[in-house]
């Protein structure tokens, strides 16, 4: 079909979207930011592969993802908090540790953080460690070689040299080089500007600082770590797409729910009718549910047909819930750490077991890396931190991050009381667990304490009492068997019912079938 001009192909033969007005277009850009990657600044220094190694994944994109999805962002933050906690504490090495040395270490550590506390610096580094796979702390020395300051370095702004001993940072078109701490470069200075070996006459301010590097295990890279959650990136993208779909639906009602079919018009009137329709529909984006009047003449008819089911609730609800579960699984993060409670088939809370696995498999290994790396730094640098001269005393203290507390107070009290009744611990040990001060007369077990007071625990049970206890035990066994049977039946029903719902959505269940 052609228009009056005869040369232009009619728009009926083209699949076209009706353009949005300029005002709506501007609003749409604000509501839906682009997910395109920003330009990699390291390409401006000659590209990867010659001296600078390329990370397995775009660090800029990983940082962007950390700001897009709430569950992903919360999991990253929570893992860093759980590992760092309230910061490292000093623990004695041996029984005769010197308290005076402890005070010196604390004062030295406090002096290293100029504008932030040491806890804040380690937390920022650990957040990078979880987000992009490695974390960096800059070590600043004076002209005598004594460490004076520690600064956090945003990990996504740094790339590794192929020798794995030098690093370069790019910011605002400028580059700064660093050497890695603790890899045998203590007596070799490199230039801040280009990373090459510095001549002996180089001014102090032109010498590069050092980086204390924390790297996650990686199967694909010698230089960079890979975040734990990397296998869940697809689910993060999926959840973001579902979120954006719903935002667009509520913002401009772009989902085609109905189709308008006009029949019987003359060929010469098609173009003008389409123009009128476009003009009318273009005004609907800000006020999509108002009435539209379409003038028709002659034998022309119009009808409206539904093309999609009407759904006023949020779309892809189950999909987004499944995506959240898989994102948490990729982080190995229990849902209750983010405020979500998981329950078993019979309503029991399974958080205690999952939290223990999380603590043993995720938090404790991360704390072990922090303990080891920071204690190596403490041992090497505190020994020469006094006026540039080596300290004579041997280091008697070490840094240690406190273990994550996942205990249940009620359960702890019950277990402690059982230990006291069984004479497994002294009364003072029990008081200490409850936070009470020790008493002079309670460095004994419960039996010894009662004996000292002229009392004793009666353990003998007469015949009728034994029969009652035995009958009660048999009743408990019977109840347990019934619960096991009910649990299995409930599991079968739920599994069967869910499968039927997936395959027969909207269909009434057959008679006699549990739905």
Rosetta blueprint (number, residue, H / E / L):
1 X L
2 X E
3 X L
4 X L
5 X L
6 X L
7 X L
8 X L
9 X E
10 X L
11 X H
12 X H
13 X H
14 X L
15 X L
16 X L
17 X L
18 X L
19 X L
20 X L
21 X L
22 X H
23 X H
24 X H
25 X H
26 X H
27 X H
28 X H
29 X H
30 X H
31 X H
32 X L
33 X L
34 X L
35 X L
36 X L
37 X L
38 X L
39 X L
40 X L
41 X H
42 X H
43 X H
44 X H
45 X H
46 X L
47 X L
48 X L
49 X L
50 X L
51 X L
52 X E
53 X L
54 X L
55 X L
56 X L
57 X L
58 X L
59 X H
60 X H
61 X H
62 X H
63 X H
64 X H
65 X H
66 X L
67 X L
68 X L
69 X L
70 X H
71 X H
72 X H
73 X H
74 X H
75 X H
76 X H
77 X H
78 X H
79 X H
80 X H
81 X H
82 X H
83 X H
84 X H
85 X L
86 X L
87 X L
88 X E
89 X E
90 X E
91 X E
92 X E
93 X L
94 X L
95 X L
96 X L
97 X L
98 X L
99 X H
100 X H
101 X H
102 X H
103 X H
104 X H
105 X H
106 X H
107 X H
108 X H
109 X H
110 X H
111 X H
112 X H
113 X L
114 X L
115 X L
116 X L
117 X L
118 X H
119 X H
120 X H
121 X H
122 X H
123 X H
124 X H
125 X H
126 X H
127 X H
128 X H
129 X H
130 X H
131 X H
132 X H
133 X L
134 X E
135 X E
136 X E
137 X E
138 X E
139 X E
140 X E
141 X E
142 X L
143 X L
144 X L
145 X L
146 X L
147 X E
148 X E
149 X E
150 X E
151 X E
152 X E
153 X E
154 X L
155 X H
156 X H
157 X H
158 X E
159 X E
160 X E
161 X E
162 X L
163 X L
164 X L
165 X L
166 X E
167 X E
168 X E
169 X E
170 X E
171 X E
172 X L
173 X L
174 X E
175 X E
176 X E
177 X E
178 X E
179 X E
180 X E
181 X L
182 X L
183 X L
184 X L
185 X L
186 X L
187 X L
188 X L
189 X L
190 X E
191 X E
192 X L
193 X L
194 X L
195 X L
196 X L
197 X E
198 X L
199 X L
200 X L
201 X L
202 X L
203 X L
204 X H
205 X H
206 X H
207 X E
208 X L
209 X L
210 X E
211 X E
212 X E
213 X E
214 X E
215 X E
216 X L
217 X L
218 X L
219 X L
220 X L
221 X L
222 X L
223 X L
224 X L
225 X L
226 X L
227 X L
228 X H
229 X H
230 X H
231 X H
232 X H
233 X H
234 X H
235 X H
236 X H
237 X H
238 X H
239 X H
240 X H
241 X H
242 X H
243 X H
244 X H
245 X H
246 X H
247 X H
248 X H
249 X H
250 X H
251 X H
252 X H
253 X L
254 X L
255 X L
256 X L
257 X L
258 X E
259 X E
260 X E
261 X E
262 X E
263 X E
264 X L
265 X L
266 X L
267 X H
268 X H
269 X H
270 X H
271 X H
272 X H
273 X H
274 X H
275 X H
276 X H
277 X H
278 X H
279 X H
280 X H
281 X H
282 X H
283 X L
284 X L
285 X L
286 X L
287 X L
288 X L
289 X L
290 X L
291 X L
292 X L
293 X L
294 X L
295 X L
296 X L
297 X L
298 X L
299 X L
300 X L
301 X E
302 X E
303 X E
304 X E
305 X E
306 X E
307 X L
308 X L
309 X L
310 X L
311 X L
312 X L
313 X L
314 X L
315 X L
316 X L
317 X H
318 X H
319 X H
320 X H
321 X H
322 X H
323 X H
324 X H
325 X H
326 X H
327 X H
328 X H
329 X H
330 X H
331 X H
332 X L
333 X L
334 X L
335 X H
336 X H
337 X H
338 X H
339 X L
340 X L
341 X L
342 X L
343 X E
344 X L
345 X L
346 X L
347 X L
348 X L
349 X E
350 X L
351 X H
352 X H
353 X H
354 X H
355 X H
356 X H
357 X H
358 X H
359 X H
360 X H
361 X H
362 X H
363 X H
364 X H
365 X H
366 X H
367 X H
368 X H
369 X H
370 X H
371 X H
372 X H
373 X H
374 X H
375 X H
376 X H
377 X H
378 X H
379 X H
380 X H
381 X H
382 X H
383 X L
384 X L
385 X L
386 X E
387 X L
388 X L
389 X E
390 X L
391 X L
392 X L
393 X L
394 X L
395 X L
396 X L
397 X E
398 X E
399 X E
400 X E
401 X E
402 X L
403 X L
404 X L
405 X L
406 X L
407 X L
408 X L
409 X H
410 X H
411 X H
412 X H
413 X H
414 X H
415 X H
416 X H
417 X H
418 X H
419 X H
420 X H
421 X H
422 X L
423 X L
424 X L
425 X L
426 X L
427 X H
428 X H
429 X H
430 X H
431 X H
432 X H
433 X H
434 X H
435 X L
436 X L
437 X L
438 X L
439 X L
440 X H
441 X H
442 X H
443 X L
444 X L
445 X L
446 X H
447 X H
448 X H
449 X H
450 X H
451 X H
452 X H
453 X L
454 X L
455 X L
456 X L
457 X L
458 X L
459 X L
460 X L
461 X L
462 X L
463 X H
464 X H
465 X H
466 X H
467 X H
468 X H
469 X H
470 X H
471 X H
472 X H
473 X H
474 X H
475 X H
476 X H
477 X H
478 X H
479 X H
480 X H
481 X H
482 X H
483 X H
484 X H
485 X H
486 X H
487 X H
488 X H
489 X H
490 X H
491 X H
492 X H
493 X H
494 X H
495 X H
496 X H
497 X H
498 X H
499 X H
500 X H
501 X H
502 X H
503 X H
504 X L
505 X L
506 X L
507 X L
508 X L
509 X L
510 X L
511 X L
512 X L
513 X L
514 X L
515 X L
